[in-house]
């Protein structure tokens, strides 16, 4: 598998992150790993607070970096849903490029939900 490391200087709630690419390396998962919160055990990890795992097609925040020994690092990650599904979000009819939420005509008739005669029958009236 391939992972690309970045420095991310954007807030978590930004869809188009400002990323500086640092390096791409090959790796293998040693154990079963969670696709939403993977743990990477890497040799010769250099730097970065953000990554993209190519085969999983997802972007991840690097939450913690633990030095196991010498040059072996344990990285705990969590998926960045906004960047991972950026294309789908931007194509959504509910999202505008300027960041505003688009309103959609409400097709539910709420008058049918609040039928007072049914409500009184439930109370025993």
N, CA, C and O atoms as a GROMACS GRO file, in nm:
protein
  500
    1UNK      N    1   0.084  -0.118   0.000
    1UNK     CA    2   0.000   0.000   0.000
    1UNK      C    3   0.088   0.124   0.000
    1UNK      O    4   0.204   0.122   0.042
    2UNK      N    5   0.030   0.233  -0.049
    2UNK     CA    6   0.102   0.360  -0.050
    2UNK      C    7   0.031   0.461   0.038
    2UNK      O    8  -0.091   0.469   0.040
    3UNK      N    9   0.111   0.537   0.110
    3UNK     CA   10   0.059   0.646   0.192
    3UNK      C   11   0.139   0.772   0.159
    3UNK      O   12   0.262   0.769   0.152
    4UNK      N   13   0.068   0.882   0.140
    4UNK     CA   14   0.130   1.012   0.114
    4UNK      C   15   0.108   1.098   0.238
    4UNK      O   16  -0.004   1.109   0.288
    5UNK      N   17   0.215   1.159   0.287
    5UNK     CA   18   0.209   1.244   0.405
    5UNK      C   19   0.206   1.391   0.365
    5UNK      O   20   0.267   1.432   0.266
    6UNK      N   21   0.132   1.469   0.444
    6UNK     CA   22   0.115   1.611   0.419
    6UNK      C   23   0.127   1.688   0.550
    6UNK      O   24   0.113   1.632   0.659
    7UNK      N   25   0.154   1.818   0.537
    7UNK     CA   26   0.131   1.913   0.644
    7UNK      C   27   0.000   1.981   0.610
    7UNK      O   28  -0.013   2.043   0.505
    8UNK      N   29  -0.097   1.971   0.700
    8UNK     CA   30  -0.228   2.032   0.683
    8UNK      C   31  -0.235   2.154   0.772
    8UNK      O   32  -0.218   2.145   0.894
    9UNK      N   33  -0.261   2.272   0.711
    9UNK     CA   34  -0.271   2.394   0.790
    9UNK      C   35  -0.414   2.448   0.793
    9UNK      O   36  -0.437   2.561   0.834
   10UNK      N   37  -0.510   2.366   0.750
   10UNK     CA   38  -0.651   2.407   0.747
   10UNK      C   39  -0.724   2.356   0.871
   10UNK      O   40  -0.680   2.262   0.937
   11UNK      N   41  -0.835   2.419   0.901
   11UNK     CA   42  -0.922   2.372   1.010
   11UNK      C   43  -0.989   2.242   0.969
   11UNK      O   44  -0.997   2.210   0.851
   12UNK      N   45  -1.035   2.168   1.068
   12UNK     CA   46  -1.101   2.039   1.043
   12UNK      C   47  -1.228   2.054   0.961
   12UNK      O   48  -1.263   1.963   0.886
   13UNK      N   49  -1.300   2.166   0.975
   13UNK     CA   50  -1.428   2.182   0.908
   13UNK      C   51  -1.418   2.242   0.767
   13UNK      O   52  -1.518   2.286   0.712
   14UNK      N   53  -1.298   2.244   0.710
   14UNK     CA   54  -1.276   2.296   0.574
   14UNK      C   55  -1.273   2.178   0.477
   14UNK      O   56  -1.205   2.079   0.500
   15UNK      N   57  -1.349   2.192   0.368
   15UNK     CA   58  -1.352   2.082   0.270
   15UNK      C   59  -1.224   2.079   0.188
   15UNK      O   60  -1.159   1.974   0.179
   16UNK      N   61  -1.186   2.190   0.127
   16UNK     CA   62  -1.064   2.195   0.046
   16UNK      C   63  -0.947   2.233   0.134
   16UNK      O   64  -0.916   2.351   0.152
   17UNK      N   65  -0.881   2.132   0.189
   17UNK     CA   66  -0.769   2.155   0.280
   17UNK      C   67  -0.649   2.214   0.206
   17UNK      O   68  -0.625   2.184   0.088
   18UNK      N   69  -0.574   2.297   0.277
   18UNK     CA   70  -0.449   2.353   0.226
   18UNK      C   71  -0.338   2.257   0.268
   18UNK      O   72  -0.295   2.257   0.383
   19UNK      N   73  -0.291   2.174   0.173
   19UNK     CA   74  -0.196   2.067   0.204
   19UNK      C   75  -0.062   2.090   0.138
   19UNK      O   76  -0.054   2.132   0.022
   20UNK      N   77   0.043   2.063   0.212
   20UNK     CA   78   0.180   2.065   0.158
   20UNK      C   79   0.229   1.920   0.156
   20UNK      O   80   0.247   1.858   0.261
   21UNK      N   81   0.250   1.865   0.036
   21UNK     CA   82   0.294   1.726   0.024
   21UNK      C   83   0.438   1.711   0.069
   21UNK      O   84   0.525   1.791   0.032
   22UNK      N   85   0.462   1.607   0.150
   22UNK     CA   86   0.595   1.584   0.205
   22UNK      C   87   0.665   1.464   0.143
   22UNK      O   88   0.777   1.475   0.093
   23UNK      N   89   0.599   1.348   0.147
   23UNK     CA   90   0.658   1.227   0.091
   23UNK      C   91   0.554   1.118   0.073
   23UNK      O   92   0.448   1.122   0.136
   24UNK      N   93   0.584   1.022  -0.013
   24UNK     CA   94   0.500   0.904  -0.033
   24UNK      C   95   0.585   0.782  -0.008
   24UNK      O   96   0.696   0.771  -0.060
   25UNK      N   97   0.533   0.689   0.073
   25UNK     CA   98   0.608   0.567   0.103
   25UNK      C   99   0.517   0.446   0.087
   25UNK      O  100   0.394   0.460   0.090
   26UNK      N  101   0.575   0.330   0.071
   26UNK     CA  102   0.503   0.204   0.068
   26UNK      C  103   0.500   0.144   0.208
   26UNK      O  104   0.595   0.161   0.285
   27UNK      N  105   0.392   0.076   0.240
   27UNK     CA  106   0.382   0.011   0.371
   27UNK      C  107   0.286  -0.106   0.360
   27UNK      O  108   0.215  -0.122   0.261
   28UNK      N  109   0.285  -0.188   0.464
   28UNK     CA  110   0.191  -0.300   0.477
   28UNK      C  111   0.129  -0.292   0.615
   28UNK      O  112   0.196  -0.261   0.713
   29UNK      N  113  -0.003  -0.323   0.621
   29UNK     CA  114  -0.065  -0.336   0.751
   29UNK      C  115  -0.014  -0.466   0.813
   29UNK      O  116  -0.023  -0.571   0.751
   30UNK      N  117   0.038  -0.458   0.933
   30UNK     CA  118   0.089  -0.578   1.001
   30UNK      C  119  -0.024  -0.656   1.067
   30UNK      O  120  -0.020  -0.778   1.073
   31UNK      N  121  -0.124  -0.585   1.118
   31UNK     CA  122  -0.238  -0.647   1.185
   31UNK      C  123  -0.366  -0.603   1.117
   31UNK      O  124  -0.365  -0.518   1.028
   32UNK      N  125  -0.477  -0.663   1.159
   32UNK     CA  126  -0.605  -0.613   1.112
   32UNK      C  127  -0.616  -0.468   1.156
   32UNK      O  128  -0.579  -0.432   1.268
   33UNK      N  129  -0.668  -0.384   1.068
   33UNK     CA  130  -0.678  -0.243   1.100
   33UNK      C  131  -0.816  -0.191   1.065
   33UNK      O  132  -0.882  -0.241   0.973
   34UNK      N  133  -0.859  -0.093   1.138
   34UNK     CA  134  -0.988  -0.030   1.118
   34UNK      C  135  -0.975   0.071   1.004
   34UNK      O  136  -0.882   0.152   1.005
   35UNK      N  137  -1.065   0.068   0.907
   35UNK     CA  138  -1.056   0.159   0.792
   35UNK      C  139  -1.085   0.304   0.832
   35UNK      O  140  -1.036   0.396   0.766
   36UNK      N  141  -1.162   0.326   0.938
   36UNK     CA  142  -1.192   0.461   0.981
   36UNK      C  143  -1.087   0.518   1.076
   36UNK      O  144  -1.064   0.639   1.078
   37UNK      N  145  -1.023   0.431   1.152
   37UNK     CA  146  -0.920   0.473   1.248
   37UNK      C  147  -0.800   0.379   1.241
   37UNK      O  148  -0.774   0.305   1.335
   38UNK      N  149  -0.728   0.382   1.130
   38UNK     CA  150  -0.616   0.288   1.117
   38UNK      C  151  -0.497   0.326   1.205
   38UNK      O  152  -0.478   0.443   1.240
   39UNK      N  153  -0.420   0.226   1.238
   39UNK     CA  154  -0.293   0.245   1.308
   39UNK      C  155  -0.184   0.197   1.215
   39UNK      O  156  -0.184   0.083   1.170
   40UNK      N  157  -0.089   0.286   1.187
   40UNK     CA  158   0.021   0.253   1.096
   40UNK      C  159   0.148   0.236   1.176
   40UNK      O  160   0.184   0.321   1.257
   41UNK      N  161   0.217   0.126   1.153
   41UNK     CA  162   0.347   0.102   1.214
   41UNK      C  163   0.449   0.119   1.104
   41UNK      O  164   0.460   0.035   1.015
   42UNK      N  165   0.525   0.228   1.110
   42UNK     CA  166   0.614   0.266   1.000
   42UNK      C  167   0.758   0.280   1.045
   42UNK      O  168   0.787   0.324   1.156
   43UNK      N  169   0.846   0.242   0.957
   43UNK     CA  170   0.989   0.263   0.979
   43UNK      C  171   1.028   0.386   0.897
   43UNK      O  172   0.982   0.403   0.785
   44UNK      N  173   1.111   0.469   0.953
   44UNK     CA  174   1.164   0.588   0.885
   44UNK      C  175   1.058   0.692   0.854
   44UNK      O  176   1.067   0.761   0.752
   45UNK      N  177   0.958   0.705   0.940
   45UNK     CA  178   0.860   0.813   0.924
   45UNK      C  179   0.930   0.945   0.950
   45UNK      O  180   1.004   0.957   1.048
   46UNK      N  181   0.908   1.043   0.864
   46UNK     CA  182   0.980   1.170   0.877
   46UNK      C  183   0.894   1.276   0.944
   46UNK      O  184   0.932   1.329   1.048
   47UNK      N  185   0.780   1.308   0.883
   47UNK     CA  186   0.696   1.414   0.939
   47UNK      C  187   0.560   1.418   0.871
   47UNK      O  188   0.536   1.346   0.774
   48UNK      N  189   0.472   1.503   0.922
   48UNK     CA  190   0.341   1.524   0.865
   48UNK      C  191   0.233   1.504   0.969
   48UNK      O  192   0.247   1.422   1.060
   49UNK      N  193   0.123   1.580   0.955
   49UNK     CA  194   0.010   1.569   1.047
   49UNK      C  195  -0.116   1.520   0.976
   49UNK      O  196  -0.225   1.524   1.032
   50UNK      N  197  -0.099   1.474   0.852
   50UNK     CA  198  -0.212   1.438   0.768
   50UNK      C  199  -0.162   1.340   0.663
   50UNK      O  200  -0.046   1.346   0.623
   51UNK      N  201  -0.249   1.248   0.619
   51UNK     CA  202  -0.204   1.152   0.518
   51UNK      C  203  -0.318   1.105   0.430
   51UNK      O  204  -0.436   1.123   0.462
   52UNK      N  205  -0.283   1.045   0.319
   52UNK     CA  206  -0.378   0.985   0.226
   52UNK      C  207  -0.332   0.843   0.199
   52UNK      O  208  -0.219   0.822   0.155
   53UNK      N  209  -0.418   0.744   0.226
   53UNK     CA  210  -0.385   0.605   0.197
   53UNK      C  211  -0.452   0.571   0.064
   53UNK      O  212  -0.574   0.564   0.055
   54UNK      N  213  -0.370   0.551  -0.037
   54UNK     CA  214  -0.416   0.538  -0.175
   54UNK      C  215  -0.514   0.422  -0.195
   54UNK      O  216  -0.618   0.440  -0.259
   55UNK      N  217  -0.483   0.306  -0.143
   55UNK     CA  218  -0.568   0.190  -0.165
   55UNK      C  219  -0.702   0.202  -0.094
   55UNK      O  220  -0.802   0.145  -0.140
   56UNK      N  221  -0.707   0.273   0.016
   56UNK     CA  222  -0.832   0.293   0.089
   56UNK      C  223  -0.910   0.413   0.036
   56UNK      O  224  -1.028   0.430   0.067
   57UNK      N  225  -0.844   0.496  -0.044
   57UNK     CA  226  -0.904   0.615  -0.104
   57UNK      C  227  -0.965   0.708   0.000
   57UNK      O  228  -1.077   0.757  -0.014
   58UNK      N  229  -0.887   0.730   0.107
   58UNK     CA  230  -0.934   0.816   0.216
   58UNK      C  231  -0.819   0.902   0.269
   58UNK      O  232  -0.702   0.863   0.268
   59UNK      N  233  -0.858   1.020   0.316
   59UNK     CA  234  -0.766   1.110   0.384
   59UNK      C  235  -0.781   1.090   0.534
   59UNK      O  236  -0.890   1.060   0.584
   60UNK      N  237  -0.669   1.107   0.607
   60UNK     CA  238  -0.670   1.084   0.751
   60UNK      C  239  -0.593   1.193   0.824
   60UNK      O  240  -0.490   1.242   0.777
   61UNK      N  241  -0.646   1.230   0.942
   61UNK     CA  242  -0.570   1.310   1.036
   61UNK      C  243  -0.476   1.216   1.110
   61UNK      O  244  -0.515   1.104   1.144
   62UNK      N  245  -0.355   1.258   1.135
   62UNK     CA  246  -0.264   1.180   1.219
   62UNK      C  247  -0.280   1.237   1.360
   62UNK      O  248  -0.233   1.346   1.391
   63UNK      N  249  -0.349   1.160   1.445
   63UNK     CA  250  -0.385   1.207   1.578
   63UNK      C  251  -0.270   1.197   1.677
   63UNK      O  252  -0.243   1.292   1.751
   64UNK      N  253  -0.201   1.083   1.678
   64UNK     CA  254  -0.087   1.066   1.768
   64UNK      C  255   0.026   0.996   1.696
   64UNK      O  256   0.005   0.914   1.606
   65UNK      N  257   0.147   1.030   1.737
   65UNK     CA  258   0.268   0.968   1.682
   65UNK      C  259   0.350   0.920   1.801
   65UNK      O  260   0.396   1.000   1.883
   66UNK      N  261   0.368   0.789   1.810
   66UNK     CA  262   0.445   0.730   1.919
   66UNK      C  263   0.572   0.668   1.863
   66UNK      O  264   0.567   0.594   1.765
   67UNK      N  265   0.685   0.698   1.925
   67UNK     CA  266   0.811   0.636   1.888
   67UNK      C  267   0.818   0.503   1.962
   67UNK      O  268   0.822   0.499   2.085
   68UNK      N  269   0.820   0.392   1.884
   68UNK     CA  270   0.823   0.259   1.945
   68UNK      C  271   0.965   0.226   1.986
   68UNK      O  272   0.991   0.193   2.102
   69UNK      N  273   1.057   0.235   1.892
   69UNK     CA  274   1.200   0.221   1.922
   69UNK      C  275   1.282   0.266   1.802
   69UNK      O  276   1.243   0.240   1.688
   70UNK      N  277   1.393   0.331   1.826
   70UNK     CA  278   1.481   0.375   1.718
   70UNK      C  279   1.410   0.453   1.611
   70UNK      O  280   1.377   0.570   1.629
   71UNK      N  281   1.385   0.388   1.497
   71UNK     CA  282   1.321   0.455   1.385
   71UNK      C  283   1.185   0.393   1.351
   71UNK      O  284   1.141   0.402   1.236
   72UNK      N  285   1.120   0.329   1.448
   72UNK     CA  286   0.990   0.266   1.428
   72UNK      C  287   0.883   0.351   1.497
   72UNK      O  288   0.890   0.377   1.617
   73UNK      N  289   0.783   0.394   1.418
   73UNK     CA  290   0.679   0.484   1.467
   73UNK      C  291   0.542   0.421   1.456
   73UNK      O  292   0.513   0.349   1.360
   74UNK      N  293   0.457   0.449   1.554
   74UNK     CA  294   0.319   0.404   1.555
   74UNK      C  295   0.230   0.526   1.539
   74UNK      O  296   0.226   0.612   1.627
   75UNK      N  297   0.159   0.536   1.426
   75UNK     CA  298   0.073   0.650   1.396
   75UNK      C  299  -0.073   0.609   1.410
   75UNK      O  300  -0.118   0.515   1.345
   76UNK      N  301  -0.146   0.680   1.493
   76UNK     CA  302  -0.289   0.655   1.508
   76UNK      C  303  -0.362   0.764   1.430
   76UNK      O  304  -0.340   0.883   1.451
   77UNK      N  305  -0.449   0.720   1.340
   77UNK     CA  306  -0.516   0.812   1.247
   77UNK      C  307  -0.667   0.805   1.260
   77UNK      O  308  -0.722   0.709   1.314
   78UNK      N  309  -0.732   0.909   1.211
   78UNK     CA  310  -0.879   0.911   1.203
   78UNK      C  311  -0.918   0.973   1.069
   78UNK      O  312  -0.855   1.068   1.022
   79UNK      N  313  -1.022   0.917   1.008
   79UNK     CA  314  -1.063   0.956   0.874
   79UNK      C  315  -1.113   1.101   0.872
   79UNK      O  316  -1.182   1.145   0.963
   80UNK      N  317  -1.076   1.172   0.767
   80UNK     CA  318  -1.129   1.306   0.739
   80UNK      C  319  -1.240   1.287   0.636
   80UNK      O  320  -1.214   1.274   0.517
   81UNK      N  321  -1.363   1.286   0.683
   81UNK     CA  322  -1.478   1.259   0.597
   81UNK      C  323  -1.494   1.367   0.492
   81UNK      O  324  -1.528   1.337   0.377
   82UNK      N  325  -1.470   1.492   0.528
   82UNK     CA  326  -1.490   1.602   0.432
   82UNK      C  327  -1.397   1.589   0.311
   82UNK      O  328  -1.442   1.605   0.197
   83UNK      N  329  -1.270   1.562   0.334
   83UNK     CA  330  -1.177   1.550   0.221
   83UNK      C  331  -1.196   1.417   0.147
   83UNK      O  332  -1.184   1.412   0.025
   84UNK      N  333  -1.225   1.312   0.220
   84UNK     CA  334  -1.241   1.181   0.157
   84UNK      C  335  -1.359   1.178   0.061
   84UNK      O  336  -1.355   1.110  -0.041
   85UNK      N  337  -1.463   1.253   0.094
   85UNK     CA  338  -1.584   1.255   0.010
   85UNK      C  339  -1.609   1.393  -0.048
   85UNK      O  340  -1.723   1.431  -0.076
   86UNK      N  341  -1.501   1.468  -0.067
   86UNK     CA  342  -1.509   1.605  -0.116
   86UNK      C  343  -1.586   1.617  -0.246
   86UNK      O  344  -1.672   1.705  -0.258
   87UNK      N  345  -1.558   1.532  -0.343
   87UNK     CA  346  -1.623   1.541  -0.474
   87UNK      C  347  -1.773   1.522  -0.462
   87UNK      O  348  -1.851   1.595  -0.523
   88UNK      N  349  -1.815   1.424  -0.382
   88UNK     CA  350  -1.958   1.400  -0.363
   88UNK      C  351  -2.026   1.518  -0.292
   88UNK      O  352  -2.138   1.556  -0.327
   89UNK      N  353  -1.957   1.575  -0.195
   89UNK     CA  354  -2.014   1.688  -0.121
   89UNK      C  355  -2.029   1.809  -0.212
   89UNK      O  356  -2.132   1.876  -0.210
   90UNK      N  357  -1.926   1.837  -0.290
   90UNK     CA  358  -1.930   1.954  -0.377
   90UNK      C  359  -2.034   1.941  -0.489
   90UNK      O  360  -2.087   2.041  -0.537
   91UNK      N  361  -2.063   1.818  -0.530
   91UNK     CA  362  -2.164   1.794  -0.633
   91UNK      C  363  -2.305   1.786  -0.576
   91UNK      O  364  -2.403   1.781  -0.650
   92UNK      N  365  -2.316   1.785  -0.445
   92UNK     CA  366  -2.444   1.772  -0.378
   92UNK      C  367  -2.534   1.892  -0.409
   92UNK      O  368  -2.485   2.004  -0.418
   93UNK      N  369  -2.664   1.869  -0.424
   93UNK     CA  370  -2.754   1.982  -0.449
   93UNK      C  371  -2.775   2.070  -0.327
   93UNK      O  372  -2.837   2.176  -0.337
   94UNK      N  373  -2.722   2.029  -0.211
   94UNK     CA  374  -2.740   2.105  -0.088
   94UNK      C  375  -2.623   2.197  -0.056
   94UNK      O  376  -2.627   2.271   0.042
   95UNK      N  377  -2.519   2.193  -0.138
   95UNK     CA  378  -2.398   2.269  -0.107
   95UNK      C  379  -2.364   2.361  -0.223
   95UNK      O  380  -2.364   2.318  -0.338
   96UNK      N  381  -2.336   2.488  -0.195
   96UNK     CA  382  -2.291   2.582  -0.296
   96UNK      C  383  -2.141   2.603  -0.281
   96UNK      O  384  -2.086   2.587  -0.172
   97UNK      N  385  -2.076   2.638  -0.389
   97UNK     CA  386  -1.931   2.660  -0.386
   97UNK      C  387  -1.894   2.771  -0.287
   97UNK      O  388  -1.787   2.766  -0.227
   98UNK      N  389  -1.981   2.870  -0.267
   98UNK     CA  390  -1.950   2.978  -0.173
   98UNK      C  391  -1.966   2.937  -0.028
   98UNK      O  392  -1.945   3.018   0.063
   99UNK      N  393  -2.002   2.810  -0.005
   99UNK     CA  394  -2.009   2.758   0.131
   99UNK      C  395  -2.145   2.770   0.197
   99UNK      O  396  -2.161   2.734   0.314
  100UNK      N  397  -2.244   2.821   0.125
  100UNK     CA  398  -2.376   2.834   0.184
  100UNK      C  399  -2.459   2.710   0.159
  100UNK      O  400  -2.437   2.637   0.062
  101UNK      N  401  -2.552   2.687   0.247
  101UNK     CA  402  -2.641   2.572   0.236
  101UNK      C  403  -2.759   2.609   0.148
  101UNK      O  404  -2.821   2.713   0.167
  102UNK      N  405  -2.789   2.524   0.052
  102UNK     CA  406  -2.901   2.547  -0.038
  102UNK      C  407  -3.028   2.494   0.026
  102UNK      O  408  -3.029   2.383   0.080
  103UNK      N  409  -3.134   2.570   0.021
  103UNK     CA  410  -3.261   2.523   0.075
  103UNK      C  411  -3.334   2.442  -0.032
  103UNK      O  412  -3.327   2.473  -0.151
  104UNK      N  413  -3.402   2.341   0.012
  104UNK     CA  414  -3.475   2.253  -0.078
  104UNK      C  415  -3.622   2.261  -0.039
  104UNK      O  416  -3.655   2.264   0.080
  105UNK      N  417  -3.710   2.264  -0.138
  105UNK     CA  418  -3.853   2.271  -0.111
  105UNK      C  419  -3.895   2.152  -0.024
  105UNK      O  420  -3.866   2.036  -0.055
  106UNK      N  421  -3.962   2.183   0.083
  106UNK     CA  422  -4.009   2.081   0.175
  106UNK      C  423  -4.132   2.014   0.115
  106UNK      O  424  -4.233   2.080   0.089
  107UNK      N  425  -4.125   1.885   0.093
  107UNK     CA  426  -4.235   1.813   0.032
  107UNK      C  427  -4.322   1.740   0.134
  107UNK      O  428  -4.412   1.665   0.096
  108UNK      N  429  -4.296   1.761   0.263
  108UNK     CA  430  -4.375   1.698   0.368
  108UNK      C  431  -4.488   1.793   0.407
  108UNK      O  432  -4.463   1.911   0.434
  109UNK      N  433  -4.609   1.744   0.412
  109UNK     CA  434  -4.722   1.824   0.456
  109UNK      C  435  -4.737   1.802   0.606
  109UNK      O  436  -4.790   1.700   0.650
  110UNK      N  437  -4.690   1.897   0.684
  110UNK     CA  438  -4.692   1.884   0.829
  110UNK      C  439  -4.832   1.893   0.888
  110UNK      O  440  -4.853   1.856   1.003
  111UNK      N  441  -4.928   1.943   0.810
  111UNK     CA  442  -5.066   1.950   0.860
  111UNK      C  443  -5.121   1.810   0.887
  111UNK      O  444  -5.203   1.793   0.977
  112UNK      N  445  -5.077   1.710   0.810
  112UNK     CA  446  -5.123   1.573   0.831
  112UNK      C  447  -5.066   1.511   0.958
  112UNK      O  448  -5.126   1.420   1.015
  113UNK      N  449  -4.953   1.559   1.000
  113UNK     CA  450  -4.888   1.503   1.119
  113UNK      C  451  -4.960   1.547   1.245
  113UNK      O  452  -4.978   1.468   1.338
  114UNK      N  453  -5.002   1.672   1.250
  114UNK     CA  454  -5.064   1.728   1.370
  114UNK      C  455  -5.216   1.730   1.354
  114UNK      O  456  -5.276   1.836   1.340
  115UNK      N  457  -5.276   1.614   1.358
  115UNK     CA  458  -5.421   1.602   1.350
  115UNK      C  459  -5.475   1.600   1.493
  115UNK      O  460  -5.458   1.502   1.565
  116UNK      N  461  -5.539   1.710   1.533
  116UNK     CA  462  -5.582   1.723   1.673
  116UNK      C  463  -5.690   1.623   1.711
  116UNK      O  464  -5.699   1.586   1.828
  117UNK      N  465  -5.773   1.579   1.616
  117UNK     CA  466  -5.878   1.482   1.651
  117UNK      C  467  -5.816   1.349   1.692
  117UNK      O  468  -5.865   1.284   1.785
  118UNK      N  469  -5.711   1.308   1.624
  118UNK     CA  470  -5.642   1.184   1.663
  118UNK      C  471  -5.573   1.201   1.797
  118UNK      O  472  -5.568   1.107   1.878
  119UNK      N  473  -5.521   1.318   1.821
  119UNK     CA  474  -5.452   1.344   1.947
  119UNK      C  475  -5.550   1.334   2.065
  119UNK      O  476  -5.517   1.276   2.168
  120UNK      N  477  -5.668   1.391   2.049
  120UNK     CA  478  -5.768   1.384   2.157
  120UNK      C  479  -5.815   1.242   2.183
  120UNK      O  480  -5.841   1.206   2.298
  121UNK      N  481  -5.827   1.161   2.080
  121UNK     CA  482  -5.867   1.022   2.097
  121UNK      C  483  -5.763   0.944   2.176
  121UNK      O  484  -5.796   0.855   2.255
  122UNK      N  485  -5.639   0.976   2.152
  122UNK     CA  486  -5.531   0.905   2.223
  122UNK      C  487  -5.538   0.937   2.373
  122UNK      O  488  -5.512   0.850   2.456
  123UNK      N  489  -5.574   1.060   2.406
  123UNK     CA  490  -5.583   1.098   2.547
  123UNK      C  491  -5.710   1.045   2.613
  123UNK      O  492  -5.725   1.053   2.735
  124UNK      N  493  -5.801   0.992   2.533
  124UNK     CA  494  -5.923   0.938   2.589
  124UNK      C  495  -6.036   1.038   2.593
  124UNK      O  496  -6.127   1.026   2.674
  125UNK      N  497  -6.032   1.139   2.504
  125UNK     CA  498  -6.133   1.245   2.505
  125UNK      C  499  -6.247   1.220   2.415
  125UNK      O  500  -6.339   1.303   2.407
   0.00000   0.00000   0.00000
